[in-house]
């Protein structure tokens, strides 16, 4: 059952530059139906911002939301994996770090993202999480 990350990762990435406004990022998330966006500078991964980051790090602080950039909201202490990493290793890493998604990188450049949903679909296709992850999004 050993699988590599490249077999289950999502290769369609949504990326923004560090100075992108959080309003633009939120609209991009809605338009692309994603809960996370990779922050990329000159092709290199610099951070990850999630919908939760926008709420906890920007909205909850108050003030004018339009004055904030994604650099104010993103996680910069990144935990990443490579396409050739073993899926069991990724599961352990997600558990140890209490994260739900990991960017997949080669030479500091993002090539994919692997999520708990991806892992559920690949490893436990009959599970509730796999069914939820594979379902069409609410509109």
N, C-alpha and C positions, 0 to 999 in steps of 0.2 A: 504494500500500500504506500510505500515511500513515494512522495511526490515532491516536485520542485515548485518553487513559488511561481515560476513562469507559466506553469500549467493552470494555475487558478487565479492569478492576479488580473485586475482590471487594467487594461493598457490604455483605455481612453482617459486622458488626464485633463483636468481643468486647472489652469494655472493663471496666476496674476503676478504683477511686479510688486515690490514692497511698498511703493507709494500709492497704490490703488486705494481709493476711498472704501471704507467699510460699507457704505451704502451701495456702491457699485459691486462689491463682493457679494453682498446679500442678494442683490438682484440677479447676479450671475448664478448663484446657487439655486435660486428659484427657477430661473430659465433652464438650467442644465439638469435640474432635479438631482442635486448632490448635496451632501452635508459637510463636505470638506473640499478645500481648494489648496493646491500647493503654491507656495510663494517661491518664485524663481527669479533670480537675478543673473543676467547674462548666461542663461541656460543652466545655471547651477541651483540646486535646491537650497533654499535659505530658511524655509519654515513651512508650517502647515497651519491653516486656520480652519476651524470647524464652526458650524452654526452655534454650538454651545460657547465657543470662544467669543464670538460676537456678542452674545448675551452677557456672559460673565465678566469679560474684560473691557467691554465698551459700554453697552447699554446700562448695566448695573452701576456704573460709575457716574452716570448722569452727564450733564453738559450737552453740548451740541454734537450729536452723532456725526454730522457731516464734516466735522473738523478732524476726525480720526482717519488714519490710514490702516491698511492691513498690518503694517509693521507694529502698530499699537496692540493688535489682537492676537497675532500668531504665536504659536509655540515654536521657539527657536532651538530648544534642546531636543534635537531630533534623534529618534531611534529609527534606524532604517535597516532594510534587508536587501539582498541582491536576488536577481532572478534565479540563481543557482542554489540558493539556500533551501534546506529541507523544510517541508511544511511542519513537521513535528517540532523543529527548532523554533519556527515562527510562533507556533501555539504557546510554547514555553515562554518565549520572549514577551508575547502579549500578556500573558498571565502575570509574569514577574513585574512588568511595567504598568499593568492595569490600563492598557490602551486597547482601542477597538479597531484601529487601522494603522498600517505601517506603510510609509512610502517605500517603493522599490527603486533602487538607484544602481547605476553603473557609472563609475568615474564621476561621482558627485552630481550626475545628471539624472533626473527622474525619468523612469521608463514605465512605471506602473504604480499601483497601490493595491494592497491586499487588506481585506477587511474581515471582521468576524463572519459577516454574511457570506463572503467568498469561501471561507473555510467550512462553514456549515453546509453550503451547497455541495462542496467537493467531498466532504467527509461524512456528513449525516444528512443525505438528501431527503429523508423522511421526517426530519425534525421540524418543530414549529419555527425555529429561527430560519431554517433553509426555505420553508414555505413563505415566510414573511419577506425574506431577502429576495426571493425570486418573483414575488408578486408585483403587479403594476402599481406605481405610486398613486396615492390619493391626490386629487386635483383640487 
